[in-house]
Amino acid sequence: MQQRNYALINSRFTKTNIIAKPIRWGRGFHRVRSHNFHIDKNLYLLHFGNTDYETLMAKYNSKDIIDRGEQAHFRRARISVINSVTNKKPKNSNKFLKIARIIQTIFRPVYTWNKPSMLKLRWVVEIPERFKDVQI
């Protein structure tokens, strides 16, 4: 975590982490089918699939991604994250992480009421200092 300073708050990467009974998973384990879920204020999901530009571009240009016709999705879902983090001025995480939690708790898209939304907001925040010593 020492090498990362900024993060994009993105509800597309929200996932159910702790369950207490059998469930039906949604696509990519990003949601639970036919049930709503609660986002615990003490849990954070840090998704590192988009953190290294060279690795990301190598994957984007790989035969596997090209053959499956996934370059447009890859550009929209992955490369756009790096562009946002690189080009946007970061907001104070203490304030904006709290606001993001409220937004994701209250607002859910009509077509997936059990998936959090950020209302198309793309906030880049400073990664809180308390995460800097986390070892992965």
N, CA, C and O atoms as CSV, one atom per row, in Angstrom:
chain,resi,resn,atom,element,x,y,z
A,1,MET,N,N,0.807,-1.198,0.000
A,1,MET,CA,C,0.000,0.000,0.000
A,1,MET,C,C,0.851,1.263,0.000
A,1,MET,O,O,0.351,2.343,-0.316
A,2,GLN,N,N,2.124,1.146,0.348
A,2,GLN,CA,C,2.983,2.322,0.393
A,2,GLN,C,C,3.084,3.021,-0.965
A,2,GLN,O,O,3.219,4.244,-1.020
A,3,GLN,N,N,3.021,2.261,-2.057
A,3,GLN,CA,C,3.202,2.857,-3.374
A,3,GLN,C,C,1.930,3.449,-3.962
A,3,GLN,O,O,1.977,4.090,-5.012
A,4,ARG,N,N,0.799,3.248,-3.306
A,4,ARG,CA,C,-0.470,3.772,-3.808
A,4,ARG,C,C,-0.911,4.957,-2.961
A,4,ARG,O,O,-0.923,4.870,-1.733
A,5,ASN,N,N,-1.269,6.051,-3.597
A,5,ASN,CA,C,-1.697,7.238,-2.870
A,5,ASN,C,C,-3.158,7.596,-3.102
A,5,ASN,O,O,-3.770,8.266,-2.270
A,6,TYR,N,N,-3.726,7.158,-4.225
A,6,TYR,CA,C,-5.074,7.575,-4.591
A,6,TYR,C,C,-5.915,6.378,-5.001
A,6,TYR,O,O,-5.397,5.349,-5.436
A,7,ALA,N,N,-7.229,6.537,-4.852
A,7,ALA,CA,C,-8.158,5.475,-5.225
A,7,ALA,C,C,-9.409,6.092,-5.836
A,7,ALA,O,O,-9.771,7.226,-5.523
A,8,LEU,N,N,-10.056,5.345,-6.696
A,8,LEU,CA,C,-11.327,5.754,-7.268
A,8,LEU,C,C,-12.432,5.037,-6.506
A,8,LEU,O,O,-12.424,3.810,-6.406
A,9,ILE,N,N,-13.385,5.800,-5.967
A,9,ILE,CA,C,-14.542,5.169,-5.320
A,9,ILE,C,C,-15.461,4.729,-6.439
A,9,ILE,O,O,-15.956,5.555,-7.206
A,10,ASN,N,N,-15.688,3.440,-6.534
A,10,ASN,CA,C,-16.438,2.897,-7.655
A,10,ASN,C,C,-17.314,1.752,-7.176
A,10,ASN,O,O,-16.807,0.717,-6.744
A,11,SER,N,N,-18.615,1.933,-7.250
A,11,SER,CA,C,-19.531,0.886,-6.779
A,11,SER,C,C,-19.535,-0.331,-7.698
A,11,SER,O,O,-20.047,-1.384,-7.317
A,12,ARG,N,N,-18.980,-0.210,-8.888
A,12,ARG,CA,C,-18.906,-1.374,-9.786
A,12,ARG,C,C,-18.051,-2.494,-9.178
A,12,ARG,O,O,-18.201,-3.662,-9.539
A,13,PHE,N,N,-17.167,-2.134,-8.267
A,13,PHE,CA,C,-16.300,-3.137,-7.663
A,13,PHE,C,C,-16.769,-3.563,-6.279
A,13,PHE,O,O,-16.056,-4.283,-5.580
A,14,THR,N,N,-17.959,-3.128,-5.877
A,14,THR,CA,C,-18.515,-3.543,-4.595
A,14,THR,C,C,-18.880,-5.021,-4.684
A,14,THR,O,O,-19.486,-5.458,-5.663
A,15,LYS,N,N,-18.514,-5.782,-3.673
A,15,LYS,CA,C,-18.844,-7.212,-3.654
A,15,LYS,C,C,-19.324,-7.616,-2.275
A,15,LYS,O,O,-18.919,-7.050,-1.260
A,16,THR,N,N,-20.202,-8.615,-2.267
A,16,THR,CA,C,-20.640,-9.201,-1.013
A,16,THR,C,C,-19.480,-10.024,-0.462
A,16,THR,O,O,-18.932,-10.871,-1.168
A,17,ASN,N,N,-19.099,-9.780,0.798
A,17,ASN,CA,C,-17.934,-10.454,1.373
A,17,ASN,C,C,-18.273,-11.450,2.467
A,17,ASN,O,O,-17.622,-12.489,2.577
A,18,ILE,N,N,-19.273,-11.156,3.272
A,18,ILE,CA,C,-19.595,-11.995,4.420
A,18,ILE,C,C,-21.057,-12.404,4.321
A,18,ILE,O,O,-21.941,-11.552,4.237
A,19,ILE,N,N,-21.310,-13.710,4.332
A,19,ILE,CA,C,-22.680,-14.197,4.245
A,19,ILE,C,C,-22.952,-15.162,5.391
A,19,ILE,O,O,-22.031,-15.784,5.919
A,20,ALA,N,N,-24.217,-15.283,5.771
A,20,ALA,CA,C,-24.589,-16.149,6.890
A,20,ALA,C,C,-25.518,-17.273,6.470
A,20,ALA,O,O,-25.845,-18.132,7.287
A,21,LYS,N,N,-25.951,-17.289,5.216
A,21,LYS,CA,C,-26.848,-18.350,4.731
A,21,LYS,C,C,-26.620,-18.544,3.239
A,21,LYS,O,O,-26.040,-17.674,2.589
A,22,PRO,N,N,-27.065,-19.666,2.685
A,22,PRO,CA,C,-26.887,-19.903,1.248
A,22,PRO,C,C,-27.575,-18.803,0.427
A,22,PRO,O,O,-28.654,-18.330,0.782
A,23,ILE,N,N,-26.930,-18.411,-0.668
A,23,ILE,CA,C,-27.468,-17.358,-1.529
A,23,ILE,C,C,-27.270,-17.721,-2.988
A,23,ILE,O,O,-26.540,-18.657,-3.313
A,24,ARG,N,N,-27.924,-16.975,-3.864
A,24,ARG,CA,C,-27.690,-17.080,-5.309
A,24,ARG,C,C,-26.843,-15.880,-5.707
A,24,ARG,O,O,-27.263,-14.733,-5.548
A,25,TRP,N,N,-25.662,-16.145,-6.220
A,25,TRP,CA,C,-24.741,-15.075,-6.598
A,25,TRP,C,C,-25.138,-14.452,-7.921
A,25,TRP,O,O,-25.676,-15.125,-8.800
A,26,GLY,N,N,-24.869,-13.163,-8.059
A,26,GLY,CA,C,-24.994,-12.473,-9.329
A,26,GLY,C,C,-23.693,-12.594,-10.094
A,26,GLY,O,O,-22.720,-13.166,-9.603
A,27,ARG,N,N,-23.683,-12.053,-11.293
A,27,ARG,CA,C,-22.525,-12.141,-12.186
A,27,ARG,C,C,-21.248,-11.638,-11.502
A,27,ARG,O,O,-21.229,-10.545,-10.936
A,28,GLY,N,N,-20.216,-12.424,-11.558
A,28,GLY,CA,C,-18.910,-12.046,-11.035
A,28,GLY,C,C,-18.855,-11.875,-9.527
A,28,GLY,O,O,-17.925,-11.266,-8.998
A,29,PHE,N,N,-19.851,-12.413,-8.835
A,29,PHE,CA,C,-19.943,-12.291,-7.376
A,29,PHE,C,C,-20.033,-10.827,-6.932
A,29,PHE,O,O,-19.683,-10.507,-5.796
A,30,HIS,N,N,-20.498,-9.937,-7.812
A,30,HIS,CA,C,-20.621,-8.528,-7.465
A,30,HIS,C,C,-21.910,-8.224,-6.714
A,30,HIS,O,O,-22.035,-7.165,-6.100
A,31,ARG,N,N,-22.861,-9.138,-6.757
A,31,ARG,CA,C,-24.106,-8.915,-6.030
A,31,ARG,C,C,-24.765,-10.244,-5.705
A,31,ARG,O,O,-24.374,-11.302,-6.198
A,32,VAL,N,N,-25.772,-10.149,-4.862
A,32,VAL,CA,C,-26.557,-11.312,-4.475
A,32,VAL,C,C,-27.899,-11.204,-5.188
A,32,VAL,O,O,-28.548,-10.162,-5.107
A,33,ARG,N,N,-28.319,-12.228,-5.866
A,33,ARG,CA,C,-29.589,-12.181,-6.588
A,33,ARG,C,C,-30.768,-12.208,-5.622
A,33,ARG,O,O,-30.791,-12.968,-4.654
A,34,SER,N,N,-31.731,-11.365,-5.911
A,34,SER,CA,C,-33.016,-11.314,-5.192
A,34,SER,C,C,-32.907,-10.918,-3.727
A,34,SER,O,O,-33.860,-11.117,-2.974
A,35,HIS,N,N,-31.807,-10.379,-3.309
A,35,HIS,CA,C,-31.653,-9.897,-1.930
A,35,HIS,C,C,-30.853,-8.600,-1.921
A,35,HIS,O,O,-29.956,-8.399,-2.740
A,36,ASN,N,N,-31.185,-7.750,-1.006
A,36,ASN,CA,C,-30.402,-6.548,-0.804
A,36,ASN,C,C,-29.268,-6.892,0.159
A,36,ASN,O,O,-29.285,-7.963,0.765
A,37,PHE,N,N,-28.297,-6.018,0.309
A,37,PHE,CA,C,-27.252,-6.271,1.284
A,37,PHE,C,C,-26.823,-4.969,1.935
A,37,PHE,O,O,-27.053,-3.883,1.404
A,38,HIS,N,N,-26.207,-5.098,3.077
A,38,HIS,CA,C,-25.761,-3.973,3.882
A,38,HIS,C,C,-24.255,-3.813,3.702
A,38,HIS,O,O,-23.513,-4.795,3.692
A,39,ILE,N,N,-23.812,-2.570,3.560
A,39,ILE,CA,C,-22.382,-2.295,3.457
A,39,ILE,C,C,-21.894,-1.895,4.845
A,39,ILE,O,O,-22.259,-0.834,5.352
A,40,ASP,N,N,-21.092,-2.717,5.441
A,40,ASP,CA,C,-20.575,-2.440,6.782
A,40,ASP,C,C,-19.579,-1.287,6.717
A,40,ASP,O,O,-18.673,-1.283,5.884
A,41,LYS,N,N,-19.754,-0.321,7.593
A,41,LYS,CA,C,-18.895,0.868,7.566
A,41,LYS,C,C,-17.440,0.574,7.925
A,41,LYS,O,O,-16.572,1.422,7.718
A,42,ASN,N,N,-17.162,-0.615,8.460
A,42,ASN,CA,C,-15.802,-0.965,8.858
A,42,ASN,C,C,-15.050,-1.792,7.818
A,42,ASN,O,O,-13.876,-2.110,8.009
A,43,LEU,N,N,-15.718,-2.143,6.720
A,43,LEU,CA,C,-15.079,-2.962,5.684
A,43,LEU,C,C,-14.812,-2.139,4.431
A,43,LEU,O,O,-15.629,-1.311,4.029
A,44,TYR,N,N,-13.667,-2.377,3.827
A,44,TYR,CA,C,-13.301,-1.733,2.571
A,44,TYR,C,C,-12.798,-2.811,1.628
A,44,TYR,O,O,-12.045,-3.700,2.027
A,45,LEU,N,N,-13.217,-2.724,0.383
A,45,LEU,CA,C,-12.711,-3.625,-0.642
A,45,LEU,C,C,-11.790,-2.811,-1.534
A,45,LEU,O,O,-12.233,-1.891,-2.221
A,46,LEU,N,N,-10.525,-3.147,-1.522
A,46,LEU,CA,C,-9.549,-2.470,-2.373
A,46,LEU,C,C,-9.240,-3.409,-3.528
A,46,LEU,O,O,-8.702,-4.498,-3.327
A,47,HIS,N,N,-9.576,-2.991,-4.718
A,47,HIS,CA,C,-9.445,-3.819,-5.911
A,47,HIS,C,C,-8.171,-3.406,-6.636
A,47,HIS,O,O,-8.062,-2.275,-7.110
A,48,PHE,N,N,-7.211,-4.317,-6.724
A,48,PHE,CA,C,-5.918,-3.985,-7.306
A,48,PHE,C,C,-5.757,-4.452,-8.748
A,48,PHE,O,O,-4.641,-4.470,-9.267
A,49,GLY,N,N,-6.848,-4.826,-9.398
A,49,GLY,CA,C,-6.765,-5.281,-10.784
A,49,GLY,C,C,-6.421,-4.173,-11.758
A,49,GLY,O,O,-6.108,-4.450,-12.916
A,50,ASN,N,N,-6.469,-2.930,-11.318
A,50,ASN,CA,C,-6.248,-1.802,-12.223
A,50,ASN,C,C,-5.091,-0.925,-11.793
A,50,ASN,O,O,-5.092,0.266,-12.101
A,51,THR,N,N,-4.123,-1.453,-11.107
A,51,THR,CA,C,-3.128,-0.573,-10.506
A,51,THR,C,C,-1.841,-0.402,-11.297
A,51,THR,O,O,-1.128,0.577,-11.076
A,52,ASP,N,N,-1.518,-1.292,-12.190
A,52,ASP,CA,C,-0.267,-1.177,-12.925
A,52,ASP,C,C,-0.566,-1.002,-14.414
A,52,ASP,O,O,-1.062,-1.920,-15.067
A,53,TYR,N,N,-0.265,0.175,-14.941
A,53,TYR,CA,C,-0.627,0.525,-16.305
A,53,TYR,C,C,-0.013,-0.425,-17.341
A,53,TYR,O,O,-0.713,-0.868,-18.252
A,54,GLU,N,N,1.265,-0.739,-17.221
A,54,GLU,CA,C,1.925,-1.598,-18.209
A,54,GLU,C,C,1.307,-3.001,-18.226
A,54,GLU,O,O,1.075,-3.572,-19.292
A,55,THR,N,N,1.046,-3.544,-17.047
A,55,THR,CA,C,0.425,-4.872,-16.968
A,55,THR,C,C,-0.984,-4.840,-17.556
A,55,THR,O,O,-1.394,-5.750,-18.277
A,56,LEU,N,N,-1.705,-3.788,-17.239
A,56,LEU,CA,C,-3.064,-3.630,-17.747
A,56,LEU,C,C,-3.080,-3.537,-19.274
A,56,LEU,O,O,-3.915,-4.164,-19.924
A,57,MET,N,N,-2.166,-2.762,-19.844
A,57,MET,CA,C,-2.116,-2.614,-21.298
A,57,MET,C,C,-1.686,-3.918,-21.984
A,57,MET,O,O,-2.167,-4.238,-23.071
A,58,ALA,N,N,-0.793,-4.655,-21.353
A,58,ALA,CA,C,-0.395,-5.950,-21.918
A,58,ALA,C,C,-1.598,-6.890,-21.967
A,58,ALA,O,O,-1.791,-7.610,-22.946
A,59,LYS,N,N,-2.398,-6.879,-20.916
A,59,LYS,CA,C,-3.598,-7.721,-20.893
A,59,LYS,C,C,-4.601,-7.227,-21.933
A,59,LYS,O,O,-5.205,-8.031,-22.643
A,60,TYR,N,N,-4.781,-5.913,-22.028
A,60,TYR,CA,C,-5.714,-5.311,-22.995
A,60,TYR,C,C,-5.369,-5.732,-24.423
A,60,TYR,O,O,-6.261,-6.000,-25.228
A,61,ASN,N,N,-4.081,-5.789,-24.732
A,61,ASN,CA,C,-3.626,-6.143,-26.076
A,61,ASN,C,C,-3.418,-7.640,-26.269
A,61,ASN,O,O,-2.970,-8.069,-27.332
A,62,SER,N,N,-3.733,-8.430,-25.264
A,62,SER,CA,C,-3.523,-9.879,-25.356
A,62,SER,C,C,-4.528,-10.530,-26.310
A,62,SER,O,O,-5.641,-10.039,-26.495
A,63,LYS,N,N,-4.116,-11.624,-26.897
A,63,LYS,CA,C,-4.957,-12.376,-27.820
A,63,LYS,C,C,-6.250,-12.823,-27.141
A,63,LYS,O,O,-7.309,-12.835,-27.769
A,64,ASP,N,N,-6.169,-13.183,-25.888
A,64,ASP,CA,C,-7.339,-13.656,-25.140
A,64,ASP,C,C,-8.444,-12.589,-25.090
A,64,ASP,O,O,-9.603,-12.887,-25.380
A,65,ILE,N,N,-8.096,-11.368,-24.730
A,65,ILE,CA,C,-9.064,-10.269,-24.639
A,65,ILE,C,C,-9.590,-9.899,-26.023
A,65,ILE,O,O,-10.785,-9.655,-26.192
A,66,ILE,N,N,-8.708,-9.857,-27.000
A,66,ILE,CA,C,-9.106,-9.522,-28.370
A,66,ILE,C,C,-10.038,-10.588,-28.927
A,66,ILE,O,O,-11.077,-10.261,-29.500
A,67,ASP,N,N,-9.678,-11.872,-28.764
A,67,ASP,CA,C,-10.500,-12.963,-29.290
A,67,ASP,C,C,-11.897,-13.001,-28.668
A,67,ASP,O,O,-12.866,-13.371,-29.331
A,68,ARG,N,N,-11.993,-12.623,-27.411
A,68,ARG,CA,C,-13.313,-12.626,-26.744
A,68,ARG,C,C,-14.087,-11.340,-27.002
A,68,ARG,O,O,-15.226,-11.208,-26.554
A,69,GLY,N,N,-13.491,-10.395,-27.715
A,69,GLY,CA,C,-14.172,-9.145,-28.030
A,69,GLY,C,C,-14.432,-8.282,-26.810
A,69,GLY,O,O,-15.447,-7.588,-26.739
A,70,GLU,N,N,-13.520,-8.323,-25.850
A,70,GLU,CA,C,-13.736,-7.617,-24.591
A,70,GLU,C,C,-12.949,-6.323,-24.459
A,70,GLU,O,O,-12.881,-5.754,-23.370
A,71,GLN,N,N,-12.358,-5.853,-25.538
A,71,GLN,CA,C,-11.551,-4.638,-25.418
A,71,GLN,C,C,-12.386,-3.420,-25.025
A,71,GLN,O,O,-11.924,-2.607,-24.224
A,72,ALA,N,N,-13.598,-3.265,-25.559
A,72,ALA,CA,C,-14.434,-2.102,-25.210
A,72,ALA,C,C,-14.783,-2.133,-23.721
A,72,ALA,O,O,-14.704,-1.109,-23.043
A,73,HIS,N,N,-15.165,-3.296,-23.219
A,73,HIS,CA,C,-15.477,-3.426,-21.792
A,73,HIS,C,C,-14.224,-3.142,-20.955
A,73,HIS,O,O,-14.285,-2.451,-19.938
A,74,PHE,N,N,-13.114,-3.676,-21.391
A,74,PHE,CA,C,-11.849,-3.499,-20.674
A,74,PHE,C,C,-11.483,-2.016,-20.594
A,74,PHE,O,O,-11.068,-1.527,-19.543
A,75,ARG,N,N,-11.641,-1.303,-21.722
A,75,ARG,CA,C,-11.356,0.130,-21.758
A,75,ARG,C,C,-12.268,0.886,-20.789
A,75,ARG,O,O,-11.810,1.739,-20.028
A,76,ARG,N,N,-13.554,0.563,-20.826
A,76,ARG,CA,C,-14.538,1.257,-20.001
A,76,ARG,C,C,-14.373,0.932,-18.518
A,76,ARG,O,O,-14.446,1.831,-17.679
A,77,ALA,N,N,-14.154,-0.324,-18.188
A,77,ALA,CA,C,-14.151,-0.759,-16.787
A,77,ALA,C,C,-12.780,-0.706,-16.134
A,77,ALA,O,O,-12.697,-0.570,-14.913
A,78,ARG,N,N,-11.730,-0.806,-16.880
A,78,ARG,CA,C,-10.402,-0.889,-16.267
A,78,ARG,C,C,-9.511,0.311,-16.582
A,78,ARG,O,O,-9.014,0.978,-15.675
A,79,ILE,N,N,-9.318,0.575,-17.849
A,79,ILE,CA,C,-8.414,1.650,-18.236
A,79,ILE,C,C,-8.964,3.003,-17.788
A,79,ILE,O,O,-8.191,3.896,-17.440
A,80,SER,N,N,-10.275,3.166,-17.790
A,80,SER,CA,C,-10.868,4.440,-17.361
A,80,SER,C,C,-10.580,4.722,-15.889
A,80,SER,O,O,-10.525,5.883,-15.483
A,81,VAL,N,N,-10.395,3.673,-15.086
A,81,VAL,CA,C,-10.061,3.859,-13.673
A,81,VAL,C,C,-8.687,4.518,-13.546
A,81,VAL,O,O,-8.524,5.477,-12.792
A,82,ILE,N,N,-7.704,4.007,-14.282
A,82,ILE,CA,C,-6.357,4.589,-14.234
A,82,ILE,C,C,-6.392,6.028,-14.737
A,82,ILE,O,O,-5.743,6.900,-14.158
A,83,ASN,N,N,-7.135,6.285,-15.796
A,83,ASN,CA,C,-7.233,7.649,-16.316
A,83,ASN,C,C,-7.840,8.586,-15.282
A,83,ASN,O,O,-7.368,9.711,-15.121
A,84,SER,N,N,-8.874,8.146,-14.583
A,84,SER,CA,C,-9.498,8.982,-13.551
A,84,SER,C,C,-8.535,9.278,-12.415
A,84,SER,O,O,-8.404,10.425,-11.987
A,85,VAL,N,N,-7.864,8.249,-11.930
A,85,VAL,CA,C,-6.942,8.437,-10.803
A,85,VAL,C,C,-5.770,9.328,-11.208
A,85,VAL,O,O,-5.261,10.095,-10.391
A,86,THR,N,N,-5.345,9.229,-12.456
A,86,THR,CA,C,-4.221,10.026,-12.940
A,86,THR,C,C,-4.604,11.485,-13.179
A,86,THR,O,O,-3.801,12.383,-12.922
A,87,ASN,N,N,-5.813,11.730,-13.664
A,87,ASN,CA,C,-6.167,13.062,-14.141
A,87,ASN,C,C,-7.047,13.896,-13.210
A,87,ASN,O,O,-7.186,15.100,-13.424
A,88,LYS,N,N,-7.638,13.294,-12.197
A,88,LYS,CA,C,-8.529,14.050,-11.311
A,88,LYS,C,C,-7.816,14.466,-10.040
A,88,LYS,O,O,-6.947,13.754,-9.536
A,89,LYS,N,N,-8.191,15.616,-9.533
A,89,LYS,CA,C,-7.631,16.090,-8.267
A,89,LYS,C,C,-8.266,15.280,-7.132
A,89,LYS,O,O,-9.492,15.217,-7.040
A,90,PRO,N,N,-7.456,14.659,-6.267
A,90,PRO,CA,C,-8.013,13.818,-5.205
A,90,PRO,C,C,-8.730,14.637,-4.128
A,90,PRO,O,O,-8.331,15.751,-3.787
A,91,LYS,N,N,-9.796,14.040,-3.613
A,91,LYS,CA,C,-10.571,14.648,-2.535
A,91,LYS,C,C,-10.092,14.091,-1.205
A,91,LYS,O,O,-9.432,13.053,-1.154
A,92,ASN,N,N,-10.427,14.780,-0.147
A,92,ASN,CA,C,-10.067,14.335,1.202
A,92,ASN,C,C,-10.856,13.073,1.548
A,92,ASN,O,O,-12.087,13.088,1.547
A,93,SER,N,N,-10.152,11.989,1.841
A,93,SER,CA,C,-10.823,10.712,2.089
A,93,SER,C,C,-11.679,10.721,3.348
A,93,SER,O,O,-12.723,10.068,3.376
A,94,ASN,N,N,-11.269,11.439,4.390
A,94,ASN,CA,C,-12.053,11.451,5.630
A,94,ASN,C,C,-13.486,11.905,5.379
A,94,ASN,O,O,-14.427,11.332,5.927
A,95,LYS,N,N,-13.647,12.912,4.570
A,95,LYS,CA,C,-14.976,13.452,4.281
A,95,LYS,C,C,-15.699,12.630,3.211
A,95,LYS,O,O,-16.854,12.249,3.401
A,96,PHE,N,N,-15.036,12.359,2.103
A,96,PHE,CA,C,-15.714,11.785,0.955
A,96,PHE,C,C,-15.973,10.283,1.071
A,96,PHE,O,O,-16.908,9.790,0.440
A,97,LEU,N,N,-15.193,9.541,1.841
A,97,LEU,CA,C,-15.518,8.129,2.064
A,97,LEU,C,C,-16.819,8.000,2.850
A,97,LEU,O,O,-17.619,7.106,2.575
A,98,LYS,N,N,-17.037,8.876,3.816
A,98,LYS,CA,C,-18.290,8.865,4.583
A,98,LYS,C,C,-19.481,9.193,3.692
A,98,LYS,O,O,-20.519,8.536,3.766
A,99,ILE,N,N,-19.331,10.202,2.858
A,99,ILE,CA,C,-20.418,10.580,1.953
A,99,ILE,C,C,-20.698,9.456,0.954
A,99,ILE,O,O,-21.855,9.167,0.651
A,100,ALA,N,N,-19.647,8.827,0.447
A,100,ALA,CA,C,-19.821,7.718,-0.500
A,100,ALA,C,C,-20.569,6.566,0.143
A,100,ALA,O,O,-21.410,5.945,-0.507
A,101,ARG,N,N,-20.286,6.262,1.410
A,101,ARG,CA,C,-21.012,5.192,2.113
A,101,ARG,C,C,-22.498,5.509,2.186
A,101,ARG,O,O,-23.332,4.626,1.984
A,102,ILE,N,N,-22.831,6.746,2.471
A,102,ILE,CA,C,-24.242,7.151,2.553
A,102,ILE,C,C,-24.903,7.014,1.181
A,102,ILE,O,O,-25.996,6.460,1.070
A,103,ILE,N,N,-24.247,7.514,0.150
A,103,ILE,CA,C,-24.791,7.420,-1.212
A,103,ILE,C,C,-25.025,5.958,-1.594
A,103,ILE,O,O,-26.096,5.608,-2.089
A,104,GLN,N,N,-24.012,5.095,-1.361
A,104,GLN,CA,C,-24.147,3.696,-1.754
A,104,GLN,C,C,-25.182,2.949,-0.922
A,104,GLN,O,O,-25.730,1.947,-1.381
A,105,THR,N,N,-25.453,3.408,0.265
A,105,THR,CA,C,-26.471,2.768,1.103
A,105,THR,C,C,-27.879,3.154,0.647
A,105,THR,O,O,-28.783,2.318,0.634
A,106,ILE,N,N,-28.059,4.406,0.280
A,106,ILE,CA,C,-29.396,4.907,-0.068
A,106,ILE,C,C,-29.762,4.666,-1.528
A,106,ILE,O,O,-30.879,4.241,-1.825
A,107,PHE,N,N,-28.839,4.931,-2.430
A,107,PHE,CA,C,-29.168,4.895,-3.854
A,107,PHE,C,C,-28.795,3.557,-4.484
A,107,PHE,O,O,-27.655,3.099,-4.408
A,108,ARG,N,N,-29.796,2.955,-5.105
A,108,ARG,CA,C,-29.616,1.697,-5.825
A,108,ARG,C,C,-30.281,1.841,-7.194
A,108,ARG,O,O,-31.387,2.374,-7.278
A,109,PRO,N,N,-29.636,1.382,-8.268
A,109,PRO,CA,C,-30.259,1.491,-9.590
A,109,PRO,C,C,-31.571,0.708,-9.650
A,109,PRO,O,O,-31.694,-0.349,-9.032
A,110,VAL,N,N,-32.540,1.223,-10.387
A,110,VAL,CA,C,-33.840,0.568,-10.526
A,110,VAL,C,C,-33.677,-0.842,-11.104
A,110,VAL,O,O,-34.361,-1.770,-10.673
A,111,TYR,N,N,-32.785,-1.003,-12.064
A,111,TYR,CA,C,-32.602,-2.289,-12.739
A,111,TYR,C,C,-31.806,-3.288,-11.900
A,111,TYR,O,O,-31.830,-4.481,-12.200
A,112,THR,N,N,-31.104,-2.841,-10.863
A,112,THR,CA,C,-30.420,-3.739,-9.924
A,112,THR,C,C,-30.520,-3.124,-8.534
A,112,THR,O,O,-29.539,-2.596,-8.010
A,113,TRP,N,N,-31.691,-3.193,-7.950
A,113,TRP,CA,C,-31.953,-2.547,-6.656
A,113,TRP,C,C,-31.073,-3.072,-5.541
A,113,TRP,O,O,-30.945,-2.427,-4.500
A,114,ASN,N,N,-30.462,-4.232,-5.737
A,114,ASN,CA,C,-29.600,-4.795,-4.695
A,114,ASN,C,C,-28.118,-4.547,-4.967
A,114,ASN,O,O,-27.258,-5.247,-4.432
A,115,LYS,N,N,-27.823,-3.550,-5.799
A,115,LYS,CA,C,-26.429,-3.179,-6.076
A,115,LYS,C,C,-26.254,-1.692,-5.769
A,115,LYS,O,O,-27.041,-0.874,-6.246
A,116,PRO,N,N,-25.248,-1.329,-4.991
A,116,PRO,CA,C,-25.021,0.076,-4.664
A,116,PRO,C,C,-24.728,0.921,-5.898
A,116,PRO,O,O,-24.267,0.415,-6.921
A,117,SER,N,N,-25.000,2.199,-5.781
A,117,SER,CA,C,-24.719,3.135,-6.867
A,117,SER,C,C,-23.934,4.325,-6.321
A,117,SER,O,O,-24.074,4.696,-5.155
A,118,MET,N,N,-23.119,4.907,-7.172
A,118,MET,CA,C,-22.439,6.162,-6.856
A,118,MET,C,C,-23.016,7.300,-7.702
A,118,MET,O,O,-22.410,8.365,-7.816
A,119,LEU,N,N,-24.201,7.066,-8.298
A,119,LEU,CA,C,-24.893,8.097,-9.078
A,119,LEU,C,C,-24.015,8.689,-10.176
A,119,LEU,O,O,-24.098,9.880,-10.476
A,120,LYS,N,N,-23.184,7.856,-10.763
A,120,LYS,CA,C,-22.258,8.261,-11.837
A,120,LYS,C,C,-21.180,9.244,-11.369
A,120,LYS,O,O,-20.511,9.871,-12.191
A,121,LEU,N,N,-21.017,9.376,-10.067
A,121,LEU,CA,C,-19.937,10.197,-9.531
A,121,LEU,C,C,-18.648,9.393,-9.600
A,121,LEU,O,O,-18.650,8.199,-9.299
A,122,ARG,N,N,-17.562,10.017,-9.986
A,122,ARG,CA,C,-16.263,9.338,-10.064
A,122,ARG,C,C,-15.292,10.111,-9.189
A,122,ARG,O,O,-14.523,10.943,-9.670
A,123,TRP,N,N,-15.341,9.823,-7.905
A,123,TRP,CA,C,-14.504,10.525,-6.934
A,123,TRP,C,C,-13.177,9.821,-6.743
A,123,TRP,O,O,-13.131,8.625,-6.454
A,124,VAL,N,N,-12.118,10.558,-6.903
A,124,VAL,CA,C,-10.784,10.075,-6.575
A,124,VAL,C,C,-10.465,10.630,-5.194
A,124,VAL,O,O,-10.607,11.828,-4.948
A,125,VAL,N,N,-10.033,9.751,-4.298
A,125,VAL,CA,C,-9.714,10.169,-2.930
A,125,VAL,C,C,-8.284,9.768,-2.592
A,125,VAL,O,O,-7.707,8.865,-3.198
A,126,GLU,N,N,-7.741,10.458,-1.619
A,126,GLU,CA,C,-6.458,10.046,-1.058
A,126,GLU,C,C,-6.700,8.761,-0.273
A,126,GLU,O,O,-7.680,8.663,0.466
A,127,ILE,N,N,-5.826,7.785,-0.425
A,127,ILE,CA,C,-5.965,6.569,0.383
A,127,ILE,C,C,-5.628,6.946,1.817
A,127,ILE,O,O,-4.570,7.520,2.077
A,128,PRO,N,N,-6.522,6.626,2.751
A,128,PRO,CA,C,-6.282,7.008,4.154
A,128,PRO,C,C,-4.953,6.463,4.682
A,128,PRO,O,O,-4.546,5.350,4.349
A,129,GLU,N,N,-4.309,7.245,5.485
A,129,GLU,CA,C,-3.013,6.888,6.064
A,129,GLU,C,C,-3.072,5.553,6.811
A,129,GLU,O,O,-2.091,4.810,6.832
A,130,ARG,N,N,-4.220,5.248,7.422
A,130,ARG,CA,C,-4.342,4.008,8.208
A,130,ARG,C,C,-4.188,2.746,7.353
A,130,ARG,O,O,-3.958,1.663,7.891
A,131,PHE,N,N,-4.312,2.873,6.031
A,131,PHE,CA,C,-4.131,1.726,5.156
A,131,PHE,C,C,-2.690,1.556,4.685
A,131,PHE,O,O,-2.347,0.511,4.133
A,132,LYS,N,N,-1.863,2.534,4.888
A,132,LYS,CA,C,-0.510,2.537,4.322
A,132,LYS,C,C,0.379,1.395,4.806
A,132,LYS,O,O,1.254,0.947,4.065
A,133,ASP,N,N,0.178,0.923,6.013
A,133,ASP,CA,C,1.017,-0.162,6.533
A,133,ASP,C,C,0.412,-1.550,6.340
A,133,ASP,O,O,0.945,-2.539,6.842
A,134,VAL,N,N,-0.694,-1.623,5.617
A,134,VAL,CA,C,-1.333,-2.913,5.342
A,134,VAL,C,C,-0.448,-3.718,4.392
A,134,VAL,O,O,-0.034,-3.213,3.349
A,135,GLN,N,N,-0.164,-4.943,4.745
A,135,GLN,CA,C,0.655,-5.835,3.906
A,135,GLN,C,C,-0.262,-6.757,3.113
A,135,GLN,O,O,-1.206,-7.326,3.660
A,136,ILE,N,N,0.016,-6.898,1.835
A,136,ILE,CA,C,-0.810,-7.766,0.983
A,136,ILE,C,C,0.026,-8.912,0.471
A,136,ILE,O,O,-0.476,-9.762,-0.265
